[in-house]
């Protein structure tokens, strides 16, 4: 489908590619990795044709379409979210607006197909029409947009949400080659898991740049690494790549050492006998033999190793923070009603749950950034809270350089230590002398992380700390937090990061907190969900909540039942479970039946739209289109509902 051969590219004295080659076939799933500045984004630009290689060529099959999601700078004009998500052709939004405006001025019973210009309707249907809009709504919902967001102007939303809308546009468009540069940066965990599942069934090829190990492990079938100006391909996911690369490095090192020994042996002969007339010819032959050798290059170890200790906070009390009877609402939206929460010293708690469940609100209440409408927040003895969010960058002094800002800490640390830490977070060389005022949002976030690690509080609250970090920086942060002796409560969409740190999971959903006293895998096992995404949206009843603890205590204080009563109670419980299982089976059966009916209806409506006779009946085409949209929207609601109910039935069984 697409081939790069003999590609060379340099900027000044830096050579990014030298005789590099790559082939992308249909339905390939490729992860593109390499250190920061290795040339990953430049390679994308060469494939897109926005940059030309210094040498070599790129060829692709005729008619192959490309779709590209940049890491940043996706823009929005005056279009709404749904218009941005469906803008797969220049005139699609214009046609949609014409038809919507016309339909708004004409009641359904007065619709006449001939009253709308034939070209408008024909062209709109050629582009997919209402079917495309229904697909866009389903994708937007998967990316955590609410239905009320669909008609909002995209420019009113944050940059992260605009990026999600552009991602939705690409998924609606379905180009033959989908090129994604850090697509998970602006996603919450629920949206990330949805995207992960969706891309596994994507019909085209995918090349993705990502620093999310778990995402790469679940999605890709090969890894292309940029190393020493070459594109080296490894079969398998990211974990397979690490294993193969290490084995390849060992083989290369062994070959290099063998060749060095052979060259040393030959040179020893040359040095001993080159001055002797009887051996001079042989010595010269040995030199030529060395020249003819294809030299093995020594493997370059360019991975950054973290081998220093971070400053530790002072020791706080056993109880780090306690919330009691918290009430919090935003207008009619009640987030928490009578919520209790506590965290103890040394716990590393990750907050998980569906989008909009209240995780960030809980984190802000714990940090004291949001004062609840009622209830109490109590910090433990000698506990100091620190909150990391995107707003933390406002605490930076724009007049300082990066190095001056990092040096401005009450902790006694050396300048070399600060330079090393800044290097871990991608501030290298002259970057440390850049003014804070000229840093990008991502650079400011990284600098705020450095300052936090240089003077950590003993209660650390972090909202999506891995955004804008590469793998080496994520490792540095995970390493720092693994040494951290205080209490950590965080939200993250990076499953690798969660698995590396969390020893306690709190599931947040519909104002209810369910505690799982173990790591991420323990939480997944306990929820017994069919998938990670289903676990996020579950009720979390297999965990432990404070109210459940109270009930358990009350049950333990009751006297034990005699044998006869115990048997009767067990029989009643079995009967109740059987009744619940039958009711659940019936619910799943009803949903399956409705889904089947709607799928049949969709087939009929689609066939009717494809029939030219439909357009001869006044108003019939518009009516069929509306029915088609309604059916597709209902199907989009039923499928996740069936998944959840089937999961409950599976757990019952």
C-alpha positions as CSV (number, residue, x, y, z in Angstrom):
1,X,0.0,0.0,0.0
2,X,2.8,2.4,0.9
3,X,6.6,2.0,0.6
4,X,9.5,4.2,1.6
5,X,12.9,3.2,0.2
6,X,16.4,4.7,0.7
7,X,15.0,7.6,2.6
8,X,17.6,10.1,3.9
9,X,16.8,13.3,5.9
10,X,19.0,15.7,7.8
11,X,18.6,19.1,9.5
12,X,21.9,20.9,9.7
13,X,24.3,18.5,11.2
14,X,21.7,16.1,12.6
15,X,21.0,13.1,10.5
16,X,17.5,11.7,11.2
17,X,17.4,9.1,8.5
18,X,20.0,7.4,6.3
19,X,18.9,4.9,3.7
20,X,15.8,4.1,5.8
21,X,13.1,1.8,4.4
22,X,9.5,1.0,5.5
23,X,6.6,-0.8,4.0
24,X,3.0,-0.4,5.2
25,X,0.5,-3.0,4.1
26,X,-3.3,-2.9,4.3
27,X,-4.6,-3.7,7.8
28,X,-1.1,-3.3,9.3
29,X,-1.0,-2.1,13.0
30,X,2.4,-0.4,13.5
31,X,3.7,1.4,16.6
32,X,6.4,3.9,15.8
33,X,8.8,4.4,18.7
34,X,12.1,6.1,19.4
35,X,13.6,8.7,21.7
36,X,12.4,12.3,21.6
37,X,13.8,14.1,18.6
38,X,14.5,10.9,16.7
39,X,12.3,11.9,13.8
40,X,8.9,10.2,14.4
41,X,6.9,13.3,13.5
42,X,9.2,14.1,10.6
43,X,8.6,10.6,9.2
44,X,4.8,11.3,9.3
45,X,5.4,14.5,7.4
46,X,7.3,12.7,4.7
47,X,4.5,10.1,4.3
48,X,1.9,13.0,4.2
49,X,4.0,14.8,1.6
50,X,4.4,18.0,3.7
51,X,8.1,17.4,3.8
52,X,10.4,15.9,1.2
53,X,13.3,13.6,1.9
54,X,16.8,14.6,0.9
55,X,17.2,11.4,-0.9
56,X,15.1,8.2,-1.6
57,X,11.5,8.0,-2.6
58,X,8.0,7.2,-1.4
59,X,5.4,5.4,-3.4
60,X,1.8,4.5,-2.6
61,X,-1.0,2.7,-4.4
62,X,-3.3,4.8,-6.5
63,X,-6.4,6.0,-4.6
64,X,-5.0,5.3,-1.1
65,X,-6.4,7.8,1.4
66,X,-4.5,9.1,4.4
67,X,-5.8,10.5,7.7
68,X,-3.6,12.3,10.2
69,X,-4.2,13.3,13.8
70,X,-1.4,15.7,15.0
71,X,-0.3,15.7,18.6
72,X,-1.3,19.3,19.1
73,X,-2.7,22.4,17.2
74,X,-5.9,20.9,15.8
75,X,-8.1,23.9,15.1
76,X,-11.8,24.5,15.2
77,X,-13.8,27.2,13.2
78,X,-17.4,28.1,13.6
79,X,-18.7,24.5,13.1
80,X,-20.4,22.6,15.9
81,X,-18.9,19.4,17.3
82,X,-21.2,17.1,15.2
83,X,-20.3,19.2,12.1
84,X,-16.6,18.9,12.8
85,X,-16.9,15.1,13.3
86,X,-18.8,14.8,10.0
87,X,-16.6,17.2,7.9
88,X,-15.2,14.4,5.7
89,X,-15.8,16.4,2.5
90,X,-15.6,20.1,2.0
91,X,-19.3,20.5,1.1
92,X,-20.8,18.1,3.7
93,X,-21.3,20.6,6.4
94,X,-22.7,23.2,4.0
95,X,-25.2,20.6,2.6
96,X,-26.2,19.5,6.1
97,X,-26.9,23.1,7.2
98,X,-29.1,23.7,4.1
99,X,-31.1,20.6,4.8
100,X,-31.4,21.3,8.5
101,X,-32.5,24.9,7.9
102,X,-35.1,23.7,5.4
103,X,-36.5,21.0,7.6
104,X,-36.7,23.5,10.5
105,X,-39.0,25.7,8.4
106,X,-41.2,22.9,7.1
107,X,-43.3,20.6,9.3
108,X,-43.0,16.8,8.6
109,X,-46.4,16.6,6.9
110,X,-45.5,19.3,4.5
111,X,-42.3,17.8,3.3
112,X,-41.9,17.4,-0.5
113,X,-38.7,16.1,-1.9
114,X,-39.0,18.3,-4.9
115,X,-39.0,21.4,-2.8
116,X,-35.3,20.8,-1.8
117,X,-33.0,21.2,-4.7
118,X,-32.3,17.7,-6.1
119,X,-28.6,18.2,-6.2
120,X,-28.5,19.0,-2.5
121,X,-30.2,15.8,-1.4
122,X,-28.5,13.7,-4.0
123,X,-25.0,14.9,-3.0
124,X,-25.8,14.6,0.7
125,X,-26.9,11.0,0.2
126,X,-23.8,10.3,-1.9
127,X,-21.6,11.4,1.1
128,X,-23.5,9.1,3.5
129,X,-26.1,11.6,4.7
130,X,-27.9,10.7,7.9
131,X,-26.2,7.4,8.2
132,X,-22.8,9.2,8.5
133,X,-24.3,11.5,11.2
134,X,-25.5,8.6,13.2
135,X,-22.1,7.0,13.0
136,X,-20.4,10.2,14.1
137,X,-22.7,10.5,17.2
138,X,-21.9,6.9,18.2
139,X,-18.1,7.6,17.9
140,X,-18.4,10.9,19.8
141,X,-20.3,9.1,22.6
142,X,-17.5,6.6,22.7
143,X,-15.0,9.4,23.1
144,X,-17.0,10.7,26.1
145,X,-18.9,13.5,24.5
146,X,-22.4,14.0,25.9
147,X,-25.4,14.4,23.6
148,X,-25.8,18.0,24.7
149,X,-22.3,18.7,23.3
150,X,-23.1,17.6,19.7
151,X,-24.6,21.0,18.7
152,X,-22.2,23.1,20.7
153,X,-19.7,25.3,18.7
154,X,-16.4,23.4,18.9
155,X,-14.4,26.5,19.6
156,X,-16.1,26.9,22.9
157,X,-14.5,23.6,24.1
158,X,-11.0,23.1,25.4
159,X,-8.1,22.1,23.1
160,X,-8.3,18.5,24.4
161,X,-12.0,18.1,23.4
162,X,-11.4,19.7,20.0
163,X,-8.7,17.0,19.5
164,X,-11.2,14.4,20.4
165,X,-13.7,15.8,17.8
166,X,-10.9,15.7,15.1
167,X,-10.2,12.1,16.1
168,X,-13.9,11.3,15.7
169,X,-13.8,12.9,12.2
170,X,-11.0,10.6,11.2
171,X,-12.8,7.5,12.5
172,X,-15.9,8.6,10.6
173,X,-13.9,9.1,7.4
174,X,-12.1,5.8,7.7
175,X,-9.0,6.5,5.6
176,X,-7.0,3.6,4.2
177,X,-4.1,4.6,6.4
178,X,-4.8,6.2,9.8
179,X,-1.8,8.1,11.2
180,X,-2.1,9.0,14.9
181,X,0.4,11.1,16.9
182,X,-0.1,10.5,20.6
183,X,-3.9,10.0,20.3
184,X,-4.3,9.0,24.0
185,X,-2.9,12.3,25.4
186,X,-6.3,14.0,25.7
187,X,-8.4,11.0,26.6
188,X,-9.7,9.8,30.0
189,X,-9.4,6.1,30.8
190,X,-13.0,5.2,29.7
191,X,-12.5,6.9,26.3
192,X,-9.1,5.3,25.9
193,X,-10.4,1.8,26.4
194,X,-13.2,2.5,24.0
195,X,-10.7,3.8,21.4
196,X,-8.5,0.7,22.0
197,X,-11.4,-1.6,21.3
198,X,-12.6,0.4,18.3
199,X,-9.2,0.5,16.6
200,X,-8.9,-3.3,16.9
201,X,-11.7,-3.6,14.3
202,X,-10.6,-0.7,12.1
203,X,-10.8,-1.7,8.5
204,X,-7.6,0.1,7.3
205,X,-4.0,0.3,8.3
206,X,-2.8,2.2,11.4
207,X,0.5,3.8,12.2
208,X,0.6,5.2,15.7
209,X,3.1,7.2,17.8
210,X,2.4,6.6,21.4
211,X,4.1,6.5,24.8
212,X,1.3,4.4,26.3
213,X,2.8,0.9,26.6
214,X,-0.5,-0.8,27.4
215,X,-2.2,0.9,24.4
216,X,0.6,-0.4,22.1
217,X,0.5,-3.9,23.6
218,X,-3.3,-4.2,22.9
219,X,-3.3,-2.6,19.5
220,X,-0.2,-3.2,17.3
221,X,1.2,-6.2,15.5
222,X,4.6,-4.7,14.9
223,X,6.9,-2.0,16.2
224,X,9.1,0.2,14.0
225,X,11.9,1.7,16.0
226,X,14.0,4.7,14.8
227,X,17.5,4.0,15.9
228,X,20.8,5.2,14.5
229,X,19.0,6.8,11.6
230,X,17.4,3.5,10.5
231,X,13.9,2.1,10.7
232,X,14.1,-1.3,12.4
233,X,11.0,-3.4,12.4
234,X,10.1,-5.9,15.1
235,X,7.1,-8.4,15.0
236,X,4.7,-8.4,17.9
237,X,3.6,-5.8,20.4
238,X,5.6,-3.5,22.6
239,X,6.6,-6.1,25.2
240,X,7.7,-8.4,22.3
241,X,9.7,-5.6,20.9
242,X,11.6,-5.0,24.2
243,X,12.4,-8.7,24.4
244,X,13.5,-8.9,20.8
245,X,15.6,-5.7,20.9
246,X,17.4,-6.9,24.0
247,X,18.2,-10.2,22.3
248,X,19.3,-8.4,19.2
249,X,21.5,-6.1,21.2
250,X,23.2,-9.1,22.9
251,X,23.7,-10.7,19.5
252,X,25.1,-7.5,18.1
253,X,27.4,-7.0,21.1
254,X,28.7,-10.6,20.8
255,X,29.3,-10.2,17.1
256,X,31.1,-6.9,17.7
257,X,33.4,-8.4,20.4
258,X,34.1,-11.4,18.1
259,X,35.1,-9.1,15.3
260,X,37.2,-7.0,17.5
261,X,39.1,-10.1,18.7
262,X,39.6,-11.2,15.1
263,X,40.9,-7.8,14.1
264,X,43.2,-7.8,17.1
265,X,44.6,-11.2,16.2
266,X,45.2,-10.1,12.6
267,X,46.8,-6.8,13.7
268,X,49.1,-8.7,16.1
269,X,50.4,-10.7,13.1
270,X,50.8,-7.5,11.0
271,X,52.7,-5.7,13.8
272,X,55.0,-8.6,14.3
273,X,55.9,-9.4,10.7
274,X,55.3,-6.3,8.5
275,X,59.0,-5.3,8.8
276,X,60.2,-8.8,7.8
277,X,60.8,-9.3,4.1
278,X,59.7,-12.9,4.2
279,X,56.4,-12.1,5.9
280,X,55.6,-8.6,4.5
281,X,53.4,-10.0,1.8
282,X,51.3,-12.0,4.3
283,X,51.1,-9.0,6.6
284,X,49.8,-6.8,3.8
285,X,47.2,-9.6,3.0
286,X,46.0,-9.5,6.6
287,X,45.6,-5.7,6.4
288,X,43.5,-6.1,3.2
289,X,41.4,-8.8,5.0
290,X,40.7,-6.3,7.8
291,X,39.7,-3.6,5.2
292,X,37.3,-6.0,3.4
293,X,35.5,-6.9,6.6
294,X,31.9,-5.5,6.9
295,X,32.4,-3.8,10.2
296,X,29.9,-4.5,13.0
297,X,28.9,-1.4,14.9
298,X,28.8,-1.6,18.6
299,X,25.3,-1.3,20.0
300,X,24.6,2.2,21.4
301,X,22.9,2.2,24.8
302,X,20.8,5.4,24.6
303,X,18.3,4.4,27.3
304,X,18.3,6.8,30.2
305,X,18.7,5.1,33.5
306,X,17.3,6.7,36.7
307,X,19.7,6.0,39.5
308,X,19.3,8.8,42.1
309,X,17.0,9.4,45.0
310,X,14.4,12.1,45.3
311,X,13.9,14.3,48.4
312,X,11.4,12.7,50.7
313,X,8.6,14.7,52.5
314,X,8.4,14.9,56.3
315,X,6.4,12.0,57.9
316,X,2.7,12.7,58.5
317,X,0.2,10.9,60.7
318,X,-1.3,7.5,60.0
319,X,-4.6,9.1,58.7
320,X,-3.6,11.3,55.8
321,X,-7.0,12.8,54.9
322,X,-10.7,12.1,55.8
323,X,-13.9,13.2,54.2
324,X,-17.2,12.9,56.1
325,X,-20.8,13.3,54.9
326,X,-19.8,15.3,51.8
327,X,-22.5,16.9,49.7
328,X,-21.6,18.5,46.4
329,X,-23.7,19.6,43.4
330,X,-23.4,21.8,40.4
331,X,-26.9,23.2,39.8
332,X,-29.2,20.2,39.3
333,X,-26.3,17.9,38.9
334,X,-25.8,16.2,42.2
335,X,-22.2,14.7,42.3
336,X,-22.0,13.5,45.9
337,X,-24.7,13.1,48.6
338,X,-23.4,12.0,52.1
339,X,-20.0,10.6,50.7
340,X,-17.3,9.4,53.1
341,X,-13.7,8.8,52.2
342,X,-10.4,8.3,54.0
343,X,-6.8,7.6,53.0
344,X,-3.9,6.4,55.1
345,X,-0.2,7.0,55.0
346,X,1.6,5.0,52.4
347,X,-1.5,4.2,50.3
348,X,-1.3,4.7,46.5
349,X,-4.9,5.1,45.4
350,X,-6.0,5.4,41.8
351,X,-9.5,6.8,41.2
352,X,-11.3,5.0,38.3
353,X,-14.8,5.1,36.9
354,X,-16.8,6.4,33.9
355,X,-16.4,9.8,32.5
356,X,-18.4,12.4,34.5
357,X,-18.6,10.2,37.6
358,X,-16.9,12.8,39.8
359,X,-13.3,11.6,40.0
360,X,-11.8,15.1,39.4
361,X,-14.3,16.7,41.8
362,X,-13.3,14.2,44.5
363,X,-9.6,14.9,43.9
364,X,-10.2,18.7,44.1
365,X,-12.2,18.3,47.4
366,X,-9.3,16.2,48.8
367,X,-6.9,18.9,47.8
368,X,-9.0,21.7,49.2
369,X,-9.3,23.3,45.8
370,X,-13.1,22.8,45.9
371,X,-14.9,23.5,49.2
372,X,-17.9,21.1,49.4
373,X,-21.3,22.5,50.0
374,X,-21.6,20.5,53.3
375,X,-19.5,18.0,55.1
376,X,-16.0,18.1,56.5
377,X,-12.4,17.6,55.1
378,X,-9.8,16.8,57.8
379,X,-6.1,16.5,57.1
380,X,-4.1,14.2,59.4
381,X,-1.4,15.3,61.8
382,X,1.5,17.1,60.2
383,X,0.0,16.4,56.7
384,X,0.6,18.8,53.8
385,X,-1.4,18.4,50.6
386,X,-0.1,19.1,47.1
387,X,-2.3,19.1,44.0
388,X,-1.0,18.6,40.5
389,X,-3.3,19.6,37.6
390,X,-2.9,21.6,34.5
391,X,-3.7,24.8,36.5
392,X,-0.5,24.2,38.4
393,X,1.5,25.8,35.6
394,X,0.1,29.2,36.7
395,X,2.4,28.9,39.8
396,X,5.5,29.2,37.5
397,X,7.3,32.5,37.2
398,X,7.4,33.4,33.5
399,X,10.4,35.6,34.0
400,X,12.6,32.7,35.2
401,X,14.5,30.3,33.0
402,X,13.7,26.6,33.3
403,X,16.8,26.1,35.4
404,X,16.1,29.1,37.7
405,X,12.5,27.9,38.3
406,X,13.6,24.4,39.2
407,X,16.3,25.8,41.5
408,X,13.7,27.8,43.3
409,X,12.9,25.1,45.9
410,X,13.2,25.0,49.7
411,X,14.9,21.6,49.4
412,X,18.7,21.6,49.6
413,X,19.8,19.9,46.3
414,X,22.8,20.3,44.0
415,X,22.7,22.0,40.6
416,X,23.9,18.7,39.0
417,X,20.9,16.9,40.6
418,X,18.5,19.5,39.2
419,X,20.1,19.2,35.7
420,X,19.8,15.4,35.9
421,X,16.1,15.6,36.9
422,X,15.4,18.2,34.2
423,X,17.0,15.9,31.6
424,X,14.7,13.1,32.7
425,X,11.8,15.3,31.8
426,X,13.2,16.3,28.3
427,X,14.9,19.6,29.3
428,X,18.4,18.9,27.9
429,X,21.3,21.1,26.8
430,X,20.3,24.7,26.2
431,X,16.6,24.0,26.9
432,X,17.3,24.6,30.6
433,X,18.0,28.3,29.7
434,X,14.7,28.9,27.9
435,X,12.3,31.4,29.6
436,X,9.2,29.9,31.2
437,X,7.1,32.4,29.2
438,X,8.0,30.8,25.9
439,X,7.4,27.2,27.0
440,X,4.6,25.2,25.4
441,X,1.7,23.9,27.6
442,X,3.3,20.4,27.7
443,X,6.7,21.8,28.7
444,X,5.2,23.9,31.5
445,X,3.4,20.8,32.7
446,X,6.7,18.9,32.8
447,X,8.5,21.7,34.6
448,X,5.7,21.8,37.2
449,X,6.2,18.1,37.7
450,X,9.9,18.6,38.3
451,X,9.2,21.3,40.9
452,X,6.7,19.0,42.6
453,X,9.2,16.2,42.8
454,X,11.9,18.5,44.2
455,X,9.7,19.5,47.1
456,X,7.0,16.8,47.4
457,X,4.2,17.2,50.0
458,X,3.3,14.1,52.1
459,X,-0.2,14.0,50.5
460,X,0.2,14.1,46.8
461,X,-2.9,14.5,44.6
462,X,-2.4,14.2,40.8
463,X,-4.8,14.5,37.8
464,X,-3.4,12.8,34.6
465,X,0.3,13.4,35.4
466,X,1.6,11.4,32.4
467,X,0.1,13.6,29.7
468,X,2.8,15.1,27.4
469,X,5.5,12.7,28.8
470,X,7.5,10.3,26.7
471,X,8.3,6.7,28.0
472,X,11.6,7.7,29.6
473,X,9.9,10.5,31.5
474,X,7.0,8.3,32.5
475,X,9.5,5.8,33.9
476,X,11.3,8.7,35.7
477,X,8.0,9.8,37.3
478,X,6.9,6.2,38.2
479,X,10.4,5.7,39.7
480,X,10.1,8.8,41.8
481,X,6.6,8.0,43.0
482,X,7.6,4.4,43.8
483,X,10.2,5.9,46.2
484,X,7.6,8.4,47.6
485,X,6.9,7.6,51.3
486,X,3.8,9.7,51.6
487,X,0.2,9.2,50.4
488,X,-0.6,9.3,46.7
489,X,-4.1,9.7,45.2
490,X,-4.2,10.0,41.4
491,X,-6.2,9.8,38.2
492,X,-4.6,8.4,35.0
493,X,-5.5,7.0,31.6
494,X,-2.2,5.2,31.4
495,X,-2.8,1.6,32.5
496,X,0.9,0.8,32.6
497,X,1.4,3.7,35.0
498,X,-1.6,2.6,37.1
499,X,-0.3,-1.0,37.3
500,X,3.2,0.3,38.3
501,X,2.0,2.3,41.3
502,X,-1.5,1.7,42.6
503,X,-1.9,-0.5,45.6
504,X,-5.6,0.5,46.2
505,X,-8.4,1.2,43.7
506,X,-11.4,3.4,44.4
507,X,-14.2,3.0,41.8
508,X,-16.3,6.2,41.5
509,X,-19.8,5.9,39.9
510,X,-23.1,7.8,40.4
511,X,-21.8,9.4,43.6
512,X,-20.8,6.0,45.2
513,X,-17.3,5.0,46.1
514,X,-16.3,1.4,46.2
515,X,-12.9,0.4,47.6
516,X,-10.7,-2.4,46.3
517,X,-7.8,-3.0,48.7
518,X,-5.4,-4.2,46.0
519,X,-3.8,-3.2,42.6
520,X,-5.5,-2.7,39.2
521,X,-5.6,-6.4,38.4
522,X,-7.2,-7.2,41.8
523,X,-9.9,-4.6,40.9
524,X,-10.5,-6.1,37.5
525,X,-10.7,-9.6,39.0
526,X,-13.1,-8.5,41.7
527,X,-15.5,-6.7,39.3
528,X,-15.8,-9.9,37.2
529,X,-16.5,-7.7,34.2
530,X,-16.2,-8.9,30.6
531,X,-13.8,-6.0,29.8
532,X,-11.9,-3.2,31.4
533,X,-14.4,-0.6,30.0
534,X,-17.3,-2.6,31.5
535,X,-15.5,-2.6,34.8
536,X,-15.4,1.2,34.8
537,X,-19.1,1.5,34.3
538,X,-20.1,-1.3,36.6
539,X,-21.8,-0.7,40.0
540,X,-18.7,-2.1,41.7
541,X,-20.6,-4.2,44.2
542,X,-17.8,-6.7,44.7
543,X,-15.6,-4.2,46.4
544,X,-15.8,-2.9,49.9
545,X,-17.5,0.4,50.8
546,X,-17.8,1.9,54.3
547,X,-21.6,1.2,54.3
548,X,-20.8,-2.5,53.5
549,X,-18.3,-2.6,56.3
550,X,-21.0,-1.4,58.7
551,X,-23.4,-4.0,57.5
552,X,-20.8,-6.7,57.8
553,X,-20.1,-5.7,61.4
554,X,-23.8,-5.8,62.3
555,X,-24.2,-9.2,60.7
556,X,-21.2,-10.5,62.7
557,X,-22.8,-9.4,66.0
558,X,-26.0,-11.4,65.5
559,X,-26.2,-14.9,67.1
560,X,-25.7,-17.8,64.7
561,X,-28.8,-19.6,63.3
562,X,-29.7,-23.2,64.2
563,X,-29.3,-25.9,61.6
564,X,-33.0,-26.0,60.5
565,X,-33.2,-22.2,60.1
566,X,-29.9,-22.2,58.3
567,X,-31.1,-24.7,55.7
568,X,-34.3,-22.8,55.2
569,X,-32.4,-19.5,54.8
570,X,-30.0,-21.1,52.3
571,X,-33.0,-22.5,50.3
572,X,-34.6,-19.1,50.2
573,X,-31.4,-17.5,49.0
574,X,-31.0,-20.1,46.3
575,X,-34.5,-19.5,45.2
576,X,-34.0,-15.8,45.2
577,X,-30.8,-16.1,43.1
578,X,-32.5,-18.4,40.7
579,X,-35.3,-15.9,40.3
580,X,-32.8,-13.0,39.7
581,X,-31.0,-15.1,37.2
582,X,-34.2,-15.9,35.2
583,X,-35.2,-12.2,35.3
584,X,-31.7,-11.3,34.0
585,X,-31.9,-13.9,31.3
586,X,-35.3,-12.5,30.2
587,X,-33.8,-8.9,30.2
588,X,-30.9,-10.0,28.0
589,X,-33.3,-11.9,25.7
590,X,-35.5,-8.9,25.3
591,X,-32.5,-6.7,24.4
592,X,-31.3,-9.2,21.9
593,X,-34.7,-9.4,20.3
594,X,-35.0,-5.6,20.0
595,X,-31.5,-5.4,18.5
596,X,-32.4,-8.0,15.9
597,X,-35.6,-6.2,15.1
598,X,-33.8,-2.9,14.6
599,X,-31.1,-4.5,12.5
600,X,-33.8,-5.9,10.3
601,X,-35.4,-2.5,10.1
602,X,-32.1,-0.9,9.1
603,X,-31.7,-3.3,6.3
604,X,-35.1,-2.5,5.0
605,X,-34.7,1.3,5.3
606,X,-31.3,1.2,3.6
607,X,-32.7,-0.9,0.7
608,X,-35.6,1.6,0.4
609,X,-33.2,4.5,0.2
610,X,-31.2,2.8,-2.5
611,X,-34.4,2.3,-4.6
612,X,-34.9,5.1,-7.1
613,X,-38.7,4.8,-6.8
614,X,-38.5,6.1,-3.2
615,X,-37.5,9.6,-4.5
616,X,-40.6,9.7,-6.7
617,X,-42.9,9.8,-3.7
618,X,-43.1,13.3,-2.2
619,X,-41.4,13.5,1.2
620,X,-40.7,9.8,1.5
621,X,-36.9,10.0,1.2
622,X,-36.7,12.5,4.0
623,X,-39.0,10.4,6.2
624,X,-37.0,7.3,5.6
625,X,-33.8,9.2,6.4
626,X,-35.3,10.3,9.8
627,X,-36.4,6.8,10.6
628,X,-33.0,5.5,9.7
629,X,-31.3,8.0,12.0
630,X,-33.7,7.1,14.8
631,X,-33.1,3.4,14.4
632,X,-29.3,3.8,14.3
633,X,-29.3,6.0,17.5
634,X,-31.5,3.4,19.3
635,X,-29.1,0.6,18.2
636,X,-26.1,2.7,19.5
637,X,-27.9,2.8,22.9
638,X,-28.9,-0.8,22.9
639,X,-25.5,-2.4,22.2
640,X,-23.7,-1.1,25.3
641,X,-26.8,-1.8,27.4
642,X,-26.8,-5.4,26.1
643,X,-23.1,-5.7,26.9
644,X,-23.6,-4.5,30.5
645,X,-26.6,-6.8,31.1
646,X,-24.9,-9.8,29.5
647,X,-22.0,-9.1,31.8
648,X,-24.3,-9.2,34.8
649,X,-25.8,-12.5,33.7
650,X,-22.3,-13.9,33.2
651,X,-21.4,-12.9,36.7
652,X,-24.6,-14.5,38.1
653,X,-23.8,-17.8,36.2
